[in-house]
Amino acid sequence: MAVVPYPNPLACAQPVEPAPRIAAASPPQDAVLAATVTRWLREQGIDVGGWPQLQRLAGGMSHLTYRLRYDTHDLVLRRPLQAHGGLQRMRREFLLQTALAAHYPVPAMLRLCADPAVAGAPFYLMAHVPGLVPRRRSFADAALSADQARQACANFLDALIQLHRIDPRALGLGDAVLAPPSAHHLRKLLIHWLGRHVRLKTWHTPDLRATGQWLIDRVPARQPACLLHNDWRLDNLVFDRDCPSRIRAVLDWEFAGLGDPLMDLGIVLSYWIEPGDHPLMRRYQWQPSHLPGMPSRDELVERYFAVTGCSDRDWTYYQVFGWFRYLLALQELHLRHAIQGGEEKAFFTGVWALIHYLHWKCRALMRRG
């Protein structure tokens, strides 16, 4: 498989075309941020050589990311959107990726900062790795042939399978970072999501309680302890510029955990858009999975089961799981932007129609299952 474990892999996405973002909770101005982070690094004994060029990186629904290019270091800073809190999440991401570095192409962690005064919130710094990060409708600035696109998707799926084959015990992490999976744990998560749906629901969006309850009532008893990314998309990967089908690094580990690998596969399909899909789905796509040579959803699923030999007994359940998670995310984006006037108001104003359409598709799947 063409996954390249570089010694100092990635930090975060390259700048991409304007994409939906949640407004920050008053982050420091660029000059102030650059100065305070640089002083903090020097206090940590890291000589970064002068002052950085600072750039806000696009993308990310729950974090802010900045690239800091110094004379001697090229770094990325990642912090929560909210000005307060988030230390537990930052520490968890930092420790997980530090442990994964010996097994998988992940960002090279540099430092974790618990002091919110430095960057407006707790944060961590990591090395930046150049490469191609796919955009919503294009593969960054690369023009892929159909064969290259097909190979990139094969590597995309193989990298996910490789992740699922890592023994979580080899990482040496405690339950605070990777809690053991169980049917009880998954049921608690779904109950939490259902409560969040009730709090966020507006008259524009459908009632998802029946879907959530369907999932709660049918939680599979067996929960394998596989390492999951839980947000596996093309735009969360960095591809090699010279060989665009090769993966250099995997990004955005905030949702990672343990559980059934079919959870990841269900999430993959919830984002995957094909050329023949409804215009609403293509309007709000997150990755260029429609390009010539990219496989269909059915082809992805067939390849996954053929390579892994996994049982597809609970596959319908995890398809619904992926749709339900995606519907909740769209509901929250609709509320924050279209209703509350976020910075992406124009983009998300009509997303309620997509939520209704996907809910209808999800209900049809439930009836067949």
C-alpha positions as CSV (number, residue, x, y, z in Angstrom):
1,M,0.0,0.0,0.0
2,A,1.3,3.4,-0.9
3,V,1.2,5.0,2.6
4,V,4.5,6.8,3.3
5,P,5.5,7.0,7.0
6,Y,7.7,10.1,6.9
7,P,9.8,10.7,10.0
8,N,8.2,14.1,10.6
9,P,4.8,14.0,9.0
10,L,2.1,16.5,8.7
11,A,0.6,19.1,10.7
12,C,-2.5,20.2,9.1
13,A,-4.2,21.0,5.8
14,Q,-2.8,23.2,3.2
15,P,-4.9,26.3,2.5
16,V,-7.9,25.2,0.5
17,E,-10.7,26.9,-1.3
18,P,-13.3,28.7,1.0
19,A,-15.0,26.0,3.0
20,P,-17.6,26.0,5.7
21,R,-16.1,27.1,9.0
22,I,-17.5,27.9,12.4
23,A,-16.6,31.4,13.6
24,A,-13.9,31.6,16.2
25,A,-14.5,32.7,19.8
26,S,-12.4,35.9,19.5
27,P,-9.0,34.4,18.7
28,P,-5.9,36.6,19.1
29,Q,-5.0,38.9,16.3
30,D,-2.4,37.4,14.0
31,A,0.5,39.6,15.1
32,V,-0.3,39.0,18.8
33,L,-0.7,35.3,18.3
34,A,2.6,35.1,16.4
35,A,4.4,37.0,19.2
36,T,2.9,35.1,22.1
37,V,3.5,31.7,20.6
38,T,7.0,32.5,19.6
39,R,7.9,33.8,23.1
40,W,6.3,30.6,24.6
41,L,8.4,28.4,22.2
42,R,11.6,30.1,23.3
43,E,10.6,29.6,26.9
44,Q,10.3,25.9,26.1
45,G,13.9,26.0,24.8
46,I,13.0,25.8,21.1
47,D,14.8,28.3,18.9
48,V,12.6,28.9,15.9
49,G,14.7,31.6,14.4
50,G,13.0,34.9,14.1
51,W,9.3,35.7,13.7
52,P,6.9,33.6,11.7
53,Q,4.7,34.2,8.7
54,L,1.3,33.3,10.1
55,Q,-1.6,32.0,8.0
56,R,-5.0,30.8,9.1
57,L,-5.8,27.5,7.4
58,A,-9.2,26.8,6.0
59,G,-11.5,24.0,7.0
60,G,-12.3,22.5,10.4
61,M,-15.6,22.5,12.1
62,S,-14.5,22.6,15.7
63,H,-10.9,23.8,15.7
64,L,-8.8,26.7,14.5
65,T,-5.5,25.9,12.8
66,Y,-2.7,28.3,11.9
67,R,0.5,27.7,9.9
68,L,3.6,29.4,11.4
69,R,6.6,29.5,9.0
70,Y,9.8,30.4,10.8
71,D,13.3,30.5,9.4
72,T,14.1,27.1,10.9
73,H,10.7,25.5,11.5
74,D,7.4,25.1,9.6
75,L,4.7,24.5,12.2
76,V,1.0,24.2,12.6
77,L,-0.9,25.3,15.7
78,R,-4.2,23.6,16.5
79,R,-6.7,24.9,19.1
80,P,-10.4,24.6,20.0
81,L,-12.8,27.2,18.6
82,Q,-14.0,28.1,22.1
83,A,-11.8,30.5,24.1
84,H,-12.1,28.5,27.3
85,G,-11.8,24.8,27.9
86,G,-10.7,22.1,25.5
87,L,-7.5,21.1,27.3
88,Q,-8.7,17.5,27.7
89,R,-9.4,17.2,24.0
90,M,-6.1,18.8,23.0
91,R,-4.2,16.5,25.3
92,R,-6.0,13.5,24.0
93,E,-5.2,14.3,20.4
94,F,-1.6,15.1,21.2
95,L,-1.0,11.9,23.2
96,L,-2.8,9.7,20.6
97,Q,-0.8,11.0,17.7
98,T,2.5,10.9,19.6
99,A,1.8,7.2,20.3
100,L,0.8,6.5,16.7
101,A,3.9,8.0,15.2
102,A,5.8,4.7,15.3
103,H,3.0,2.8,13.6
104,Y,1.3,5.2,11.2
105,P,1.8,8.4,9.2
106,V,0.5,11.0,11.6
107,P,1.5,14.6,12.4
108,A,4.7,14.9,14.3
109,M,3.8,16.4,17.7
110,L,6.1,19.2,19.0
111,R,4.5,20.7,22.2
112,L,1.2,20.9,24.1
113,C,0.4,24.1,25.8
114,A,-2.2,24.2,28.6
115,D,-2.2,27.9,29.2
116,P,-5.1,29.6,27.3
117,A,-3.4,33.0,27.6
118,V,-0.8,32.1,25.0
119,A,-3.1,31.5,22.0
120,G,-6.6,32.2,23.3
121,A,-7.2,28.5,24.3
122,P,-5.1,25.4,25.0
123,F,-3.3,24.2,21.9
124,Y,-0.6,22.0,20.5
125,L,2.1,22.5,17.8
126,M,3.2,20.0,15.2
127,A,5.4,19.9,12.1
128,H,3.9,20.9,8.8
129,V,4.3,18.5,5.9
130,P,3.7,19.9,2.4
131,G,1.5,18.0,0.0
132,L,-1.9,17.9,-1.6
133,V,-5.0,18.2,0.5
134,P,-8.1,17.6,-1.6
135,R,-10.7,20.3,-1.8
136,R,-14.5,20.0,-2.0
137,R,-14.6,19.6,-5.8
138,S,-10.9,19.2,-6.9
139,F,-7.8,17.3,-5.8
140,A,-6.1,20.5,-4.6
141,D,-4.3,21.9,-7.6
142,A,-3.5,18.6,-9.2
143,A,-5.2,17.3,-12.3
144,L,-5.5,13.6,-11.7
145,S,-6.0,11.1,-14.4
146,A,-8.7,8.5,-14.0
147,D,-6.1,5.9,-13.1
148,Q,-4.5,8.2,-10.5
149,A,-7.8,8.9,-9.0
150,R,-8.7,5.2,-8.8
151,Q,-5.3,4.4,-7.2
152,A,-5.7,7.3,-4.7
153,C,-9.0,5.9,-3.6
154,A,-7.6,2.4,-3.3
155,N,-4.8,3.8,-1.0
156,F,-7.5,5.8,0.8
157,L,-9.3,2.6,1.7
158,D,-6.2,0.6,2.3
159,A,-4.9,3.2,4.8
160,L,-8.2,2.9,6.7
161,I,-7.8,-0.9,6.8
162,Q,-4.2,-0.5,8.0
163,L,-5.4,1.7,10.8
164,H,-8.0,-0.9,11.9
165,R,-5.2,-3.5,12.0
166,I,-3.1,-1.7,14.5
167,D,-3.2,-3.3,18.0
168,P,-4.4,-0.5,20.3
169,R,-2.5,-2.2,23.2
170,A,0.7,-1.5,21.3
171,L,0.1,2.3,21.8
172,G,0.4,2.1,25.6
173,L,-2.4,4.6,26.2
174,G,-4.8,4.6,29.1
175,D,-8.6,4.6,29.1
176,A,-8.6,8.4,29.3
177,V,-7.3,8.5,25.7
178,L,-8.8,5.3,24.3
179,A,-11.7,3.9,26.4
180,P,-12.5,0.2,25.9
181,P,-15.5,-0.2,23.5
182,S,-18.7,-1.8,24.7
183,A,-22.3,-2.0,23.7
184,H,-23.0,0.1,26.8
185,H,-20.6,2.8,25.8
186,L,-22.0,3.0,22.3
187,R,-25.6,3.1,23.6
188,K,-24.5,6.0,26.0
189,L,-23.0,7.9,23.0
190,L,-26.2,7.5,21.0
191,I,-28.3,8.7,23.9
192,H,-26.1,11.7,24.2
193,W,-26.4,12.4,20.4
194,L,-30.1,12.1,20.6
195,G,-30.3,14.6,23.5
196,R,-28.1,17.0,21.4
197,H,-30.5,16.6,18.5
198,V,-33.5,17.6,20.7
199,R,-31.6,20.7,21.9
200,L,-30.5,21.8,18.4
201,K,-33.7,21.0,16.4
202,T,-35.5,23.9,14.6
203,W,-38.7,23.8,12.7
204,H,-36.7,23.7,9.5
205,T,-35.3,20.2,10.2
206,P,-36.8,16.8,10.6
207,D,-37.3,14.9,13.9
208,L,-34.5,12.3,14.1
209,R,-35.6,10.8,17.4
210,A,-37.0,7.6,15.7
211,T,-33.7,7.1,13.9
212,G,-31.7,7.6,17.1
213,Q,-34.0,5.2,19.0
214,W,-33.7,2.6,16.2
215,L,-29.9,2.7,16.7
216,I,-30.1,2.5,20.5
217,D,-32.5,-0.5,20.4
218,R,-30.2,-2.4,18.0
219,V,-26.7,-1.8,19.3
220,P,-24.7,-4.9,18.3
221,A,-23.6,-6.8,21.4
222,R,-20.1,-7.4,20.0
223,Q,-17.8,-4.3,19.9
224,P,-14.4,-5.1,18.5
225,A,-11.5,-3.0,19.9
226,C,-10.3,-1.6,16.6
227,L,-8.7,1.8,16.4
228,L,-11.1,4.2,14.5
229,H,-10.5,7.6,13.0
230,N,-14.2,8.4,13.0
231,D,-14.0,11.2,10.3
232,W,-12.3,9.4,7.4
233,R,-12.5,11.6,4.3
234,L,-10.2,12.5,1.4
235,D,-9.8,16.0,2.7
236,N,-8.4,14.7,6.0
237,L,-5.4,13.2,4.2
238,V,-2.3,14.7,2.7
239,F,-1.2,13.2,-0.6
240,D,2.3,13.4,-2.1
241,R,2.7,16.2,-4.6
242,D,5.0,14.2,-6.9
243,C,2.9,11.0,-6.8
244,P,-0.6,12.2,-6.0
245,S,-2.0,8.8,-5.2
246,R,0.4,8.3,-2.3
247,I,-0.6,9.2,1.2
248,R,1.9,11.2,3.3
249,A,-0.1,11.8,6.5
250,V,-3.5,11.5,8.1
251,L,-5.1,14.6,9.8
252,D,-7.8,15.5,12.4
253,W,-7.9,12.8,15.1
254,E,-10.3,14.6,17.4
255,F,-13.0,11.9,17.1
256,A,-10.7,8.9,17.2
257,G,-11.6,6.0,19.5
258,L,-12.1,2.3,19.7
259,G,-15.0,0.2,18.3
260,D,-16.3,-1.7,15.3
261,P,-14.4,-0.9,12.1
262,L,-17.8,-0.8,10.3
263,M,-18.4,2.5,12.2
264,D,-15.6,4.1,10.1
265,L,-16.9,2.5,6.9
266,G,-20.4,3.9,7.6
267,I,-19.0,7.3,8.1
268,V,-16.9,7.1,4.9
269,L,-20.1,6.3,2.9
270,S,-22.1,9.2,4.5
271,Y,-19.6,11.7,2.9
272,W,-19.1,9.8,-0.4
273,I,-20.7,11.6,-3.4
274,E,-21.1,10.0,-6.8
275,P,-21.7,11.9,-10.1
276,G,-25.3,10.6,-10.3
277,D,-26.3,11.7,-6.8
278,H,-29.1,14.2,-6.1
279,P,-28.0,17.8,-6.8
280,L,-28.5,18.6,-3.0
281,M,-25.8,16.0,-2.2
282,R,-23.4,17.4,-4.8
283,R,-24.1,20.9,-3.6
284,Y,-22.8,20.1,-0.1
285,Q,-20.1,17.6,-0.8
286,W,-16.9,17.7,1.3
287,Q,-14.5,15.9,-0.9
288,P,-13.9,15.3,-4.7
289,S,-15.2,11.7,-4.7
290,H,-17.1,12.5,-7.9
291,L,-14.0,12.8,-10.1
292,P,-13.5,10.4,-13.1
293,G,-11.9,7.1,-11.8
294,M,-13.3,7.4,-8.3
295,P,-15.2,4.3,-7.2
296,S,-18.8,4.2,-6.3
297,R,-20.0,3.6,-2.7
298,D,-20.9,0.0,-3.6
299,E,-17.3,-0.6,-5.0
300,L,-15.8,0.9,-1.8
301,V,-17.9,-1.5,0.3
302,E,-17.1,-4.5,-1.8
303,R,-13.4,-3.8,-1.7
304,Y,-13.4,-3.3,2.1
305,F,-15.1,-6.6,2.8
306,A,-13.0,-8.4,0.2
307,V,-9.7,-7.2,1.7
308,T,-10.6,-7.5,5.4
309,G,-12.8,-10.6,5.4
310,C,-15.1,-8.8,7.9
311,S,-18.6,-10.1,8.5
312,D,-21.3,-7.8,7.0
313,R,-23.9,-9.0,9.4
314,D,-24.2,-5.6,11.1
315,W,-23.5,-3.6,8.0
316,T,-27.0,-2.0,7.6
317,Y,-26.8,-0.9,11.3
318,Y,-23.6,1.0,10.7
319,Q,-24.8,2.5,7.4
320,V,-27.6,4.1,9.4
321,F,-25.1,5.0,12.1
322,G,-23.1,6.9,9.6
323,W,-26.1,8.8,8.2
324,F,-27.4,9.6,11.7
325,R,-24.0,11.1,12.7
326,Y,-23.8,13.1,9.5
327,L,-27.4,14.4,9.9
328,L,-26.6,15.7,13.4
329,A,-23.5,17.5,12.1
330,L,-25.6,19.1,9.3
331,Q,-28.3,20.1,11.8
332,E,-25.7,21.8,14.0
333,L,-24.2,23.7,11.0
334,H,-27.6,24.8,9.9
335,L,-28.4,26.2,13.3
336,R,-25.1,28.0,13.8
337,H,-24.9,29.5,10.4
338,A,-28.3,29.8,8.7
339,I,-30.3,30.5,11.9
340,Q,-27.8,32.2,14.1
341,G,-26.0,34.1,11.4
342,G,-22.6,32.5,11.3
343,E,-19.9,33.5,8.8
344,E,-21.1,30.8,6.3
345,K,-24.7,31.8,6.4
346,A,-25.1,32.0,2.6
347,F,-23.6,28.5,2.2
348,F,-25.8,26.8,4.8
349,T,-29.1,28.6,4.3
350,G,-30.5,25.8,2.2
351,V,-28.9,22.8,3.9
352,W,-32.2,22.0,5.7
353,A,-33.4,20.6,2.3
354,L,-30.4,18.2,2.2
355,I,-31.1,17.1,5.8
356,H,-34.7,16.2,4.9
357,Y,-33.6,14.3,1.8
358,L,-30.9,12.3,3.7
359,H,-33.3,11.6,6.5
360,W,-35.7,10.1,3.9
361,K,-32.9,7.9,2.5
362,C,-31.9,6.8,6.0
363,R,-35.5,5.9,6.9
364,A,-35.7,3.8,3.7
365,L,-32.5,2.0,4.7
366,M,-33.9,1.3,8.1
367,R,-37.1,-0.3,6.6
368,R,-35.0,-2.6,4.5
369,G,-32.8,-3.5,7.5
